[in-house]
Amino acid sequence: MLPQRKRLAAAALAVAACALAPAAALAGVVVSASGPSASSFPVGKKIGDSERIVLRAGDTLTVLDGNGTRVLRGAGTFSLNQQAGPSQRGTFAVLTERRSASRVRTGAVRGDDVAAIHPPNLWYVDVAHPGTVCVVGTDRVRLWRPSQDGDATYSLRAAGGTSHSVTFADGDTLAPWDTSAFPISNGASFSISGPGNAGNATLTFAVLDTVAEDPEALAQQLIDKGCTQQLELLSDATLIEAE
């Protein structure tokens, strides 16, 4: 009996040790790269927290991990755990929050600064840059425009030829997507035209069944679905400024 008790005690200690051990750090994910070494850092490549990153002169590498986005410039040798700066977890939480579907006013900047404005929420559909857009569910999709000046009407057309108009009232930057007129499904495409769109642009939906809770994992989801505009927004919003 004594040896058996010793084996059970040893097993219990092993389990306790595993529970107390720190979780393995998630890898960062490359969101963009340019310069001589760009081919070594394709978008979506995983980079471990302590992994050596060797860059050459002229290289620029953008990596997003659990703390935020870092831009590394060569020449030099780097590792993510040596890049100081405040965590952008709070910004990530606000950016990815699912909000009320009602039409709201968001206080967009008027005038010449409009071109520099980005959606304040990752799940808003930017009518100025449609492309492939990832959405969470299909019942609370909202269109977003970068200006709140005046009324603006956008024309939507489904693949079958059915058309529908969405109007932003003066002062509004959000308008709800009418799911009764245009049901949303994964891969559904619509042409969209209106102020700021020269001719017709295509809006294609990618529906996420589940949404990753970690920034780097969500970035990978956006990469896999081809939602490049949202990947750029996520990267820009969570940028950790170099100290």
TIGU-430082 format. One line per 5 residues: their letters; for each residue x, y, z of C-alpha. Coordinates in nm, 3 decimals. Layout:
% residues N
a> X/Y/Z ~ ...
END
This chain:
% residues 243
mlpqr> 0.000/0.000/0.000 ~ 0.281/0.240/0.084 ~ 0.436/0.238/-0.265 ~ 0.092/0.295/-0.415 ~ 0.032/0.590/-0.186
krlaa> 0.369/0.733/-0.285 ~ 0.281/0.699/-0.653 ~ -0.054/0.874/-0.597 ~ 0.114/1.152/-0.403 ~ 0.372/1.198/-0.677
aalav> 0.098/1.212/-0.939 ~ -0.093/1.473/-0.739 ~ 0.222/1.687/-0.710 ~ 0.278/1.661/-1.084 ~ -0.077/1.777/-1.157
aacal> -0.039/2.067/-0.914 ~ 0.288/2.167/-1.075 ~ 0.125/2.171/-1.417 ~ -0.158/2.387/-1.287 ~ 0.085/2.637/-1.139
apaaa> 0.313/2.649/-1.442 ~ 0.272/2.961/-1.657 ~ 0.084/2.915/-1.982 ~ 0.296/2.906/-2.293 ~ 0.315/3.244/-2.465
lagvv> 0.122/3.272/-2.786 ~ 0.320/3.363/-3.093 ~ 0.293/3.696/-3.263 ~ 0.165/3.705/-3.620 ~ 0.313/3.899/-3.912
vsasg> 0.066/4.148/-4.058 ~ 0.297/4.315/-4.310 ~ 0.658/4.314/-4.424 ~ 0.864/4.506/-4.677 ~ 1.228/4.530/-4.776
psass> 1.499/4.276/-4.866 ~ 1.382/4.017/-4.609 ~ 1.008/4.043/-4.683 ~ 0.991/3.697/-4.840 ~ 1.109/3.547/-4.509
fpvgk> 0.815/3.704/-4.325 ~ 0.493/3.629/-4.517 ~ 0.168/3.766/-4.376 ~ 0.038/3.517/-4.120 ~ 0.380/3.381/-4.020
kigds> 0.403/3.302/-3.647 ~ 0.691/3.446/-3.445 ~ 0.759/3.324/-3.092 ~ 0.795/3.571/-2.806 ~ 1.168/3.505/-2.762
erivl> 1.248/3.412/-3.123 ~ 1.536/3.603/-3.285 ~ 1.419/3.831/-3.566 ~ 1.705/3.928/-3.796 ~ 1.635/4.221/-4.027
ragdt> 1.850/4.380/-4.293 ~ 1.886/4.745/-4.383 ~ 1.564/4.867/-4.544 ~ 1.344/4.603/-4.380 ~ 1.019/4.694/-4.205
ltvld> 0.828/4.423/-4.021 ~ 0.489/4.467/-3.850 ~ 0.400/4.200/-3.593 ~ 0.088/4.178/-3.376 ~ 0.084/3.979/-3.052
gngtr> -0.118/3.969/-2.732 ~ 0.005/4.311/-2.618 ~ -0.040/4.497/-2.944 ~ 0.136/4.580/-3.270 ~ 0.507/4.649/-3.308
vlrga> 0.688/4.786/-3.611 ~ 1.048/4.669/-3.636 ~ 1.297/4.830/-3.872 ~ 1.634/4.691/-3.976 ~ 1.915/4.644/-3.978
gtfsl> 1.922/4.467/-3.644 ~ 1.829/4.165/-3.436 ~ 1.508/4.180/-3.233 ~ 1.272/3.971/-3.022 ~ 0.916/4.056/-2.927
nqqag> 0.978/4.018/-2.553 ~ 1.242/4.292/-2.570 ~ 1.012/4.550/-2.730 ~ 0.895/4.776/-2.449 ~ 0.567/4.965/-2.446
psqrg> 0.224/4.970/-2.281 ~ -0.019/4.690/-2.358 ~ -0.300/4.779/-2.598 ~ -0.542/4.519/-2.457 ~ -0.788/4.791/-2.357
tfavl> -0.791/4.936/-2.706 ~ -0.842/4.588/-2.849 ~ -1.143/4.530/-2.622 ~ -1.309/4.856/-2.730 ~ -1.232/4.801/-3.098
terrs> -1.385/4.453/-3.106 ~ -1.691/4.523/-2.889 ~ -2.025/4.428/-3.044 ~ -2.248/4.731/-3.016 ~ -2.616/4.816/-3.043
asrvr> -2.763/4.788/-3.390 ~ -2.951/5.117/-3.362 ~ -2.854/5.416/-3.573 ~ -2.622/5.642/-3.375 ~ -2.413/5.953/-3.409
tgavr> -2.042/5.890/-3.352 ~ -1.886/6.235/-3.363 ~ -1.677/6.195/-3.678 ~ -1.441/6.480/-3.764 ~ -1.567/6.722/-4.025
gddva> -1.357/6.882/-4.298 ~ -1.021/6.785/-4.447 ~ -0.941/6.528/-4.177 ~ -1.203/6.284/-4.308 ~ -0.949/6.086/-4.516
aihpp> -0.757/5.994/-4.201 ~ -1.059/5.860/-4.013 ~ -1.100/5.487/-3.955 ~ -1.404/5.300/-3.819 ~ -1.412/5.307/-3.436
nlwyv> -1.524/4.944/-3.433 ~ -1.375/4.648/-3.617 ~ -1.715/4.510/-3.719 ~ -1.846/4.821/-3.895 ~ -1.859/4.788/-4.274
dvahp> -1.663/5.078/-4.423 ~ -1.854/5.191/-4.733 ~ -1.543/5.374/-4.859 ~ -1.334/5.053/-4.856 ~ -1.572/4.758/-4.902
gtvcv> -1.377/4.454/-5.034 ~ -1.403/4.142/-4.819 ~ -1.544/4.222/-4.475 ~ -1.559/3.988/-4.177 ~ -1.873/4.011/-3.965
vgtdr> -1.980/3.847/-3.639 ~ -2.320/3.699/-3.704 ~ -2.559/3.847/-3.960 ~ -2.825/4.018/-3.750 ~ -2.647/4.336/-3.638
vrlwr> -2.441/4.451/-3.936 ~ -2.392/4.826/-3.968 ~ -2.255/5.035/-4.252 ~ -2.012/5.313/-4.160 ~ -1.908/5.621/-4.355
psqdg> -1.603/5.839/-4.279 ~ -1.796/6.169/-4.281 ~ -2.108/6.285/-4.101 ~ -2.168/6.584/-4.329 ~ -2.503/6.594/-4.508
datys> -2.727/6.315/-4.628 ~ -2.563/6.039/-4.831 ~ -2.726/5.754/-5.019 ~ -2.554/5.433/-5.126 ~ -2.695/5.190/-5.378
lraag> -2.655/4.816/-5.316 ~ -2.715/4.549/-5.578 ~ -2.721/4.173/-5.522 ~ -2.581/3.922/-5.768 ~ -2.933/3.845/-5.891
gtshs> -2.995/4.211/-5.980 ~ -3.206/4.312/-5.681 ~ -3.122/4.666/-5.570 ~ -3.162/4.846/-5.239 ~ -3.063/5.190/-5.110
vtfad> -2.918/5.287/-4.775 ~ -2.928/5.650/-4.663 ~ -2.716/5.817/-4.397 ~ -2.886/6.121/-4.247 ~ -2.689/6.438/-4.183
gdtla> -2.485/6.388/-3.868 ~ -2.498/6.008/-3.883 ~ -2.198/5.790/-3.957 ~ -2.383/5.460/-3.908 ~ -2.673/5.302/-4.093
pwdts> -2.815/4.952/-4.034 ~ -2.795/4.683/-4.299 ~ -3.146/4.574/-4.393 ~ -3.127/4.196/-4.361 ~ -3.487/4.157/-4.476
afpis> -3.401/4.318/-4.810 ~ -3.053/4.169/-4.843 ~ -2.992/3.859/-4.626 ~ -2.626/3.808/-4.539 ~ -2.451/3.475/-4.574
ngasf> -2.090/3.366/-4.589 ~ -1.947/3.457/-4.930 ~ -2.245/3.673/-5.034 ~ -2.137/3.961/-5.260 ~ -2.301/4.293/-5.340
sisgp> -2.202/4.585/-5.557 ~ -2.202/4.919/-5.376 ~ -2.187/5.269/-5.518 ~ -2.227/5.612/-5.367 ~ -2.030/5.920/-5.254
gnagn> -1.658/5.842/-5.251 ~ -1.694/5.531/-5.466 ~ -1.583/5.587/-5.826 ~ -1.816/5.347/-6.005 ~ -1.921/5.020/-5.848
atltf> -1.718/4.845/-5.580 ~ -1.779/4.493/-5.450 ~ -1.863/4.409/-5.091 ~ -1.820/4.043/-4.994 ~ -1.911/3.910/-4.650
avldt> -1.711/3.655/-4.453 ~ -1.912/3.537/-4.153 ~ -1.713/3.434/-3.845 ~ -1.883/3.155/-3.649 ~ -1.660/3.223/-3.349
vaedp> -1.432/3.515/-3.272 ~ -1.088/3.471/-3.117 ~ -1.042/3.652/-2.788 ~ -0.668/3.716/-2.835 ~ -0.544/3.988/-3.074
ealaq> -0.296/3.764/-3.253 ~ -0.550/3.485/-3.298 ~ -0.811/3.729/-3.431 ~ -0.551/3.871/-3.670 ~ -0.498/3.519/-3.803
qlidk> -0.873/3.479/-3.856 ~ -0.884/3.802/-4.055 ~ -0.587/3.689/-4.262 ~ -0.744/3.350/-4.333 ~ -1.069/3.514/-4.448
gctqq> -0.898/3.781/-4.659 ~ -1.032/4.072/-4.451 ~ -0.731/4.293/-4.519 ~ -0.890/4.629/-4.435 ~ -0.990/4.507/-4.090
lells> -0.645/4.355/-4.037 ~ -0.493/4.694/-4.112 ~ -0.737/4.865/-3.875 ~ -0.659/4.617/-3.596 ~ -0.286/4.665/-3.649
datli> -0.301/5.046/-3.661 ~ -0.532/5.079/-3.360 ~ -0.318/4.861/-3.132 ~ 0.019/5.008/-3.232 ~ 0.269/5.023/-2.946
eae> 0.477/5.335/-2.993 ~ 0.852/5.286/-2.959 ~ 0.997/5.437/-2.644
END
